[in-house]
C-alpha cells in the first residue's frame, strides 16, 4: 500500500473515531451541537441520544476495520471496501441531510480512493 493511501485512509479512520466520540461519548457537548448543527436541548432528548450512540458505534467500527486493513492485515481490498462505504454514506448524507457532508465526511475518503486507483 502506498504511503499516500496509508495516510489518507488513516485520516478517514481518525475522522470516524472523532465522529464516534461526538455521537457516543460527547453526545450532549457544545462540540456535538456545533458539528451537527443541533440545539443542545435536541441532543438531550432520549430518542436522539439513543440514535446518536447507535450511529457512533457504526462509525467506530468503520474506523477499526479501516485501521485493521491498513496496519494489521495490510489488505488493500479491505481498505477499498471501507473507503467506498464511507463515500456511499457521505453521498447519501449529502443527498438527504446536508450537501457539505460529501466534502467533510466524503472528501478524505474520495482522496483515499483516488490514491488507491492511481498508485495500485
N, C-alpha and C positions, 0 to 999 in steps of 0.2 A: 504494500500500500504506500502511495506516495506521501511525502511529508505534508503536502498541501491538503490532501484528502484527510490525513490524520488530524491535522489542526482544525480544519473546517468541521469535520464530523464531531470532534471533541467539543467545539463551540456549540454545536447543535445539542449535544448531550448536556452540557452545562446549562444551557438556556432552559432545557426541560427540567433539570433539577431545581432551577430557580422558580419556574412555574409551579412545580410540586411544592416548594417551600411556601410560596404565596397562597396556594389553594388549600394545602393540608395543614400547615403549621401556623402561618401568619394570616389566617383567614380573615380576621377582623381588623387588620392593621391599616394604617394610613397608606402604606405602600400598595397593598392589595386593592384598596379603594381607588387609588390613583391609576394603577396599571389597568384595571378592568373597568374604569370609569363608572364605578358604582358607589352609591352612598354607603357609609358605614352601617346605617340602620338597615339597609337592604342586606348587607353581608351578614348581619346579626340574626336574620331570620333563620330558624332551624332548618327549613327546607333548602335554603340557599347554602347554608353551611354544609349540610349533608351532600348536596350535589357537588360543591367545590371540592370537598375532601375525596369524593369518588373520582372526579376528574384528575385530581392531584396524583392519585395512585397510578392512573394510566400514564401520566407524564413522567413519573418516576420510573416506571417500567420501560418506557421508551428510552430514557437515559441509560438505565442499567444495561439493556440489551445492546444499545449502541456502543457503550464503553466495553462491554464483553467482546463484541465483534472487532473493535479497534485494537484493544490491548491484550486480550486473553487468547482468543481464537485466531486473530489476525485474518478474519474471514470477510473478504470484500463483499460477498453475496449478502451476508447478514447486515453489514453496514448499508449497502444499497437498498435493501428492503425497508429498513427503518428510516432512511432518508426519504424514500418515496412515500412512506406512511406519513411522515411529518408534512411533506409537500401536499399530500392529499388532504390532510386535516386542515392545513393552513388555507388551501383553496376553498374548502367548504366553509371555513370560518369567514373568509373574505366575502364569499357569496351570500352568507346568511346573517353575519353579525357586524363586521367592521372591515372595510376594504383594506385598511392598513395591516391587517393580520398577515396578508400574503408577503409583506416586507418584513415585519417584525418577527414573526414566527417562521415564515417560509423562506425568508431571504438567505439565512445561513445554510439551510438545507438545500436550496436551489444551487448555491455556490458549491456546496459539497458534491452535489450530483454532477455539476459541470466538471469539477475536478476529477471525479470518477470517470466520466466519459472521455476526458482529454488525456489523462495520464495512465489509463489502464487498458 
